[in-house]
Amino acid sequence: MIARAATGDLERSARAFHALSDVTRLRIVDLLRGGERCVCDLTGALGAGQSRLSFHLRILKEAGVVLDRKQGRWVYYRLNPDQVDRLAGALNACCAPGTPWLKGCCQ
C-alpha cells in the first residue's frame, strides 16, 4: 500500500513549490545554498532594488523556504533546512523511478 500525504502537508508543499516557481526566488535560493547572507549582499548579487527583493524574500519566508534574523540594521537570510528536506522528500516520494502511478505516464 502506498502512503498518502496529509492534506496539510500537501498544502504546505504547494505553497513552497509556488514560491519556488519564480526565477528571482530560485536565484535567491541558489545564493543561500552557500550559507546565510545579508539582505544587502543579496541586493548586490541580484542587481535588484530593495523593495523588489523584499517582496521575493517575503514570499519565500511565508512559504517556510527561508528563515531570517535581524542583527542591528541588517536582516540575514538562510535556507530553512527542515523545509528543504521536506520538499526534497515530497518530490522523491511522488516522482521516484518505479513509482506505480508513473507507469505509462512518464517512464
C-alpha positions in Angstrom: 0.0 0.0 0.0 1.3 3.5 -0.9 1.2 6.0 2.0 -0.7 9.2 1.1 0.3 12.7 2.2 -1.9 14.5 4.6 -3.9 17.4 3.1 -2.0 19.9 5.3 1.3 18.6 4.1 0.2 18.9 0.5 -1.0 22.5 1.1 2.4 23.4 2.7 4.2 21.8 -0.2 2.0 23.6 -2.8 2.8 27.0 -1.1 6.5 26.2 -1.1 6.6 25.0 -4.7 4.6 28.0 -5.8 7.2 30.3 -4.0 9.9 28.5 -6.0 8.2 29.0 -9.3 9.9 32.3 -9.9 13.4 32.8 -11.4 14.3 35.5 -9.0 13.3 33.5 -6.0 15.2 30.5 -7.4 18.3 32.7 -7.7 17.9 33.7 -4.1 17.7 30.1 -3.0 20.8 29.3 -5.1 22.7 32.1 -3.4 21.6 30.9 0.1 22.8 27.4 -0.6 26.2 28.8 0.3 25.0 29.9 3.7 23.4 32.8 5.4 23.5 36.1 3.5 22.8 39.7 4.5 20.0 41.3 2.5 22.5 43.9 1.4 24.6 41.1 -0.2 21.6 39.7 -1.9 20.6 43.1 -3.3 24.0 43.5 -4.8 24.3 39.9 -6.1 20.9 40.0 -7.8 21.1 43.6 -9.0 17.6 44.0 -7.6 16.1 47.0 -5.8 15.5 46.6 -2.1 11.7 46.7 -2.4 11.6 44.1 -5.2 14.0 41.8 -3.2 11.9 42.3 0.0 8.8 41.2 -1.9 10.5 38.0 -3.1 12.0 37.3 0.3 8.6 37.7 2.0 7.1 35.1 -0.4 9.9 32.7 0.4 9.6 33.3 4.1 5.9 32.9 4.2 6.3 29.6 2.4 8.9 28.5 5.0 11.7 28.2 2.5 13.9 30.8 4.2 14.4 31.9 7.8 15.6 35.3 8.8 17.2 37.1 11.7 17.8 40.7 12.4 21.2 42.0 13.6 21.5 45.7 14.1 20.0 47.3 11.0 20.5 44.3 8.7 18.4 41.2 8.1 20.2 38.0 7.4 18.5 35.1 5.4 19.3 31.4 5.3 17.5 28.4 3.9 15.2 26.5 6.2 16.8 23.0 6.2 13.7 21.3 7.6 11.5 22.7 4.7 14.2 22.0 2.1 14.4 18.4 3.3 10.6 18.1 3.4 10.3 19.3 -0.2 13.0 17.0 -1.4 11.2 14.1 0.3 7.9 15.1 -1.3 9.4 15.1 -4.7 11.2 11.9 -4.1 8.1 10.2 -2.8 5.9 11.1 -5.8 8.4 11.2 -8.6 11.0 8.5 -7.8 11.6 6.0 -10.7 9.4 2.9 -10.2 6.6 4.9 -8.5 3.5 2.9 -9.6 1.4 5.9 -10.7 4.2 7.0 -13.1 4.0 3.8 -15.1 2.7 4.6 -18.6 2.9 8.3 -17.9 6.5 9.4 -17.6 8.6 6.3 -17.9 
